[in-house]
Amino acid sequence: MRNFVQKTAKLTFLIAALFAFVASDQDARFQTLGHKVMCICGCNQVLLECNHVGCTYSDRMRGELASYVDRGDSDDLTLQAFVQKYGPTVLIAPTTTGFNRVAWVMPYLVLVLGLTTVVLIVRTWRTRPQVIAAGGGGRAGDAELEHYREQARKDTEV
Amino acid sequence: MSQIGSFALLLALVLSAYSFLAGLVALTRKGAGAERLGETARRAGIATFAMVFLAALVLVIAAFQDDFSIAYIFHHSNRDLPGAYKFATLWSGQEGSLLFWSLLLATYGLVLRLRYKTDSRLFAHASVIIAAVQVFFLLLLNFAAHPFAVMQGTLPQDGNGLNPLLQYPEMVIHPPMLYLGYVGFTVPFAFALAALIMRYPGEKWIQITRRWSMVTWGFLTCGVFLGAHWAYSVLGWGGYWGWDPVENASLMPWLTGTAFLHSVMMQEKRGMLKTWNMWLIFATFLLSIFGTFLTRSGVVSSVHAFAQSSIGDWFVGFLAVTFAVCLFFYVKNRSHLRSEHKLESLISRESSFLFNNLLLLVACFTVLWGTLFPVLSEWVQGNKVTVGPPFFNRVNVPVALLLLLLTAVGPLLAWRKTSIESLRRNFLWPALGAIAVGAVLIVVGIRPWKDITYLYSLMTIMLSALVGFTVISEFVRGGRVIKGHTGQSLFASMVQLAHRNTRRYGGYIVHFGVIVIMIGFAGAAFNQDKEQEMGYGDKMSLGAYTLVCRSYTQEDKPNYSSEWAIIDVFKGGKQIETLYPERRFYKASQQMATMVANRSTFKEDLYLVYEGLNQDTGRPILKVHLNPLVMWIWVGVWIMIAGTVVALIPNAVAVRVTAPARIQAAPVGAGD
């Protein structure tokens, strides 16, 4: 009898834990997906951040999102359902498919190209020749040049 | 009243056109006649200010007199509008804000024209360029967006009122600050173009415009952050930056302007990056105009853009002409912009400036790209897409982190070349300090491996600490040297140190402000919020706080009626404050607006929004946000402003700078 009670208690605990886990998972998914969709009332805000009480769009859209999540639809399917109904502008950021990929790639591409260019420029500058005019025009010797460098270093230190 | 304003605007256009044309002719001729003509052009420029000022004054008086015969006053004011907002009517709508822009430009032009003796030829060129820009804005005001257009038919008894979102104290100072920044960049732009046209020798134009650039940048910084504070306090969504196109429009010239303030030092000290600096200031000016175009053309949708109108075409034309003029003179006179020095090492102050500029421009490009991608997408795919905060955050945060790293390393690098040993010596303790900060944060509960936002947040705080420690070590090291010589206290020595080279140490203070702001941004990763119906006596808990609804009340005022909740805030079982989140109904415009109640501390903001009644249950809804570290952002801005002011103070002792050695003949391809 005692064994049965213990087993029943364990089973009850497991079921309760499972329900709690599923509920918290659904809540987390609702929050995540609700931040991937815009409210389309014109406020330009994230669906779950639209703070217009009585906004017919956001209330309805939240309801739809909750029903998709409760039904167990995948994230992709849920977002696709919103796109079907409200158009592509309902998604808060460009997708990573087709031409929209360009939106994501371009900033990183520019960064990499920029870094490469700067490194190349620095290397080119380091190796390019230079003629120094000293007073009337004679070329400064190495010792004199080093003297000027040292002077400049001192001047730029406080 | 409207006739006076219209006449003043028309006369201002004639005067500015004369100032431009006569100034242009005077610059192309020589002799006493040309000088006299140039002087008349200068005086016409000064008189333009008087006329634009008169027009703006007339519009403000019309607002205070409730002169609804003027369409602009009818659309943006009403009888019961408080006085401060009646004054703000001047920049609250399309036409008025363009008049305000023109007024600020005329004011900058006035100061420039009164100081012409500094270098009369350079100032005459700059004056002509400013007159050309003024002509554009006055053409707009006279023919496309007339602020004195009169109402047709029966005169209305009352106006439509000011947009409720704009009825907030910061709206009285945010737009002027922003516009002072936008318009102010016209001055360094004018000097840069003038120097290029004249093949002006040396770096004097940069020295002349240094203060202009810094003051302008300071105004733009204030304007951008006042806008963020306004959004935080008024829009009621719990955030301060939504990457809205209009916000982006203000950020872009700020980023290029910041890059210019850094790279210009390379030209002053080393005679390098002349072409780069020229184009940076051109880009900053063009982006200021482009931002105005974005706000007013309706090309992108925004929560706070002006109404869609046809003036976008005017801006496109102006941008195209300005770019063409810049390009023409650059191609014509580019040989004048050759570098005087070569770069000696990758580990040097020069290369740190190069990388700093690259990152700032990549950030600017990203913002521009994200803002315009919906337009591009519509053009290519036939449908618009939304580019919202996740995009901007994802691509800009890594760039910002790299910038923070450079902010820490850059000041430790010497000009020309830095030895690894010197870098290690200067960098070791700040780096160890930053690692210690990171370890402490992990111990107190930040788990960077759980979420990328936590990782970014941790890295931001660690890098900010690194910058902070390097700034402090720079002050302490310099202060100790002075202390050794003078025997005064370390603090007094550091003050004296800053006074000896205000630009350098003012810059460090600005950097310190930046890191305080970045720490504030890092707090956003830990934001929490909760929404709940709150009847009398209902409780809600969030974080360490418990909120208890004491009551709801209403009030009727001439301009609006309002209802607000009275919420007692408890922490640790003890009442610490009572907050009053409010909703207002503005009678003239028939619109609702929220007034957020915020309990702000260095640790976190408890931010309450009264959202009104649930239509189904009839019960009031309260949304509560717990936003950590937000106050750091506003404190950081004050530090940045303080740093800018310090940098503007003349040095106590002139800092000796060796004249850069001149290059006789630079080889082909030796540009910047």
Interface residues (C-beta under 8 A of the other chain):
Chain A: H35 K36 M38 C43 N44 Q45 V46 E49 C50 N51 V53 G54 G87 P88 T89 V90 L91 I92 A93 P94 T95 G98 F99 N100 A103 W104 M106 P107 Y108 V110 L111 G114 L115 V118 V119 I121 V122 W125 R126 R128 P129 Q130 V131 I132 A133 A134 G137 A140 Y148 R149 Q151 A152 R153 D155 T156 E157 V158
Chain B: G236 W237 G238 G239 G242 D244 K269 S301 S302 V303 S339 H341 K342 L343 E344 S345 L346 S351 L354 F355 L358 L361 V362 F365 T366 W369 G370 F373 P374 S377 V380 Q381 N383 K384 V385 T386 V387 G388 P389 P390 F391 V395 V399 A414 W415 R416 G478 V481 L497 R500 N501 R504 T594 V609 E611 G612 L613 N614 Q615 I621 K623 V655 R656 V657 T658 A661 R662 I663 Q664 A665 A666 P667 A670
